[in-house]
Amino acid sequence: MSVRMIIELPQKEAADAVVQALEAYKARLRASIERTRRRLAEFEARYGVTTAYFLEHMTAEDLKGGDLEYVEWAGEARLLEGLERELEELENARYHLP
């Protein structure tokens, strides 16, 4: 199901500013995704397992850094999911300027 959102602005320049803001936000999301993927790759290299394996099979006791490292790795994984979902939603948004 799609949702239509209408934004009325006083002039075309304001619409251009909104589009530019959306594009800038998507660029920041992409940069955050890359940073998060690099951080996950560091954990994966350190322990020799994928993040998916870590989330499914490992506990804090399996990690050298214990609870703190577990929370960091799991947090980065959840962050990546959220960032990717948000970017996908924005990438799928369509707009039409007259």
C-alpha positions as CSV (number, residue, x, y, z in Angstrom):
1,M,0.0,0.0,0.0
2,S,1.4,3.4,-0.9
3,V,0.8,6.6,0.9
4,R,0.5,9.9,-0.8
5,M,1.9,13.0,1.0
6,I,1.2,16.5,-0.3
7,I,3.4,19.4,0.7
8,E,2.4,22.9,-0.4
9,L,5.1,25.5,-0.5
10,P,4.9,29.2,-1.3
11,Q,7.4,29.0,-4.2
12,K,9.4,26.6,-6.3
13,E,12.7,27.5,-4.7
14,A,11.3,26.1,-1.4
15,A,10.5,22.8,-3.2
16,D,14.0,22.7,-4.5
17,A,15.3,23.2,-1.0
18,V,13.2,20.3,0.3
19,V,14.5,18.0,-2.5
20,Q,18.1,19.1,-1.7
21,A,17.6,18.4,2.0
22,L,16.3,14.9,1.2
23,E,19.2,14.2,-1.1
24,A,21.7,15.4,1.6
25,Y,20.0,13.3,4.2
26,K,20.2,10.2,2.0
27,A,23.9,10.9,1.5
28,R,24.4,11.1,5.3
29,L,22.6,7.8,5.6
30,R,24.8,6.2,3.0
31,A,27.9,7.4,4.8
32,S,26.6,6.1,8.1
33,I,25.8,2.7,6.5
34,E,29.4,2.5,5.2
35,R,30.8,3.4,8.6
36,T,28.7,0.8,10.3
37,R,29.6,-1.9,7.8
38,R,33.3,-1.1,8.4
39,R,32.8,-1.5,12.2
40,L,30.9,-4.8,11.7
41,A,33.8,-6.0,9.4
42,E,36.2,-5.3,12.3
43,F,34.2,-7.5,14.6
44,E,33.9,-10.2,12.0
45,A,37.6,-10.2,11.3
46,R,38.5,-10.2,15.0
47,Y,36.3,-13.3,15.7
48,G,36.3,-15.0,12.3
49,V,32.5,-15.2,12.1
50,T,29.8,-13.3,10.3
51,T,27.5,-10.9,12.1
52,A,24.6,-13.2,11.4
53,Y,26.4,-16.1,13.0
54,F,27.3,-13.9,16.0
55,L,23.7,-12.8,16.5
56,E,22.4,-16.3,16.3
57,H,25.0,-18.3,18.1
58,M,27.2,-16.3,20.3
59,T,26.9,-14.8,23.8
60,A,28.9,-12.1,25.7
61,E,31.0,-14.9,27.2
62,D,32.3,-15.8,23.8
63,L,33.9,-12.4,23.3
64,K,37.1,-11.1,24.7
65,G,35.5,-7.8,25.6
66,G,32.5,-9.5,27.3
67,D,29.2,-7.6,27.8
68,L,30.5,-4.3,26.4
69,E,31.8,-5.8,23.2
70,Y,28.6,-7.9,22.8
71,V,26.4,-4.8,23.1
72,E,28.6,-2.8,20.7
73,W,28.5,-5.5,18.0
74,A,24.8,-6.3,18.4
75,G,24.1,-2.5,18.5
76,E,26.0,-1.9,15.3
77,A,24.1,-4.7,13.6
78,R,20.7,-3.3,14.7
79,L,21.9,0.2,13.7
80,L,22.7,-1.1,10.2
81,E,19.3,-2.6,9.8
82,G,17.6,0.6,10.7
83,L,19.8,2.8,8.5
84,E,19.3,0.5,5.5
85,R,15.6,0.4,6.0
86,E,15.3,4.1,6.3
87,L,17.4,4.7,3.2
88,E,15.4,2.1,1.2
89,E,12.2,3.9,2.2
90,L,13.6,7.3,1.0
91,E,15.0,5.7,-2.2
92,N,11.5,4.4,-3.0
93,A,9.8,7.7,-2.4
94,R,8.7,9.4,-5.6
95,Y,8.1,13.1,-6.0
96,H,6.9,15.2,-8.9
97,L,7.6,18.9,-9.2
98,P,5.5,20.9,-11.6
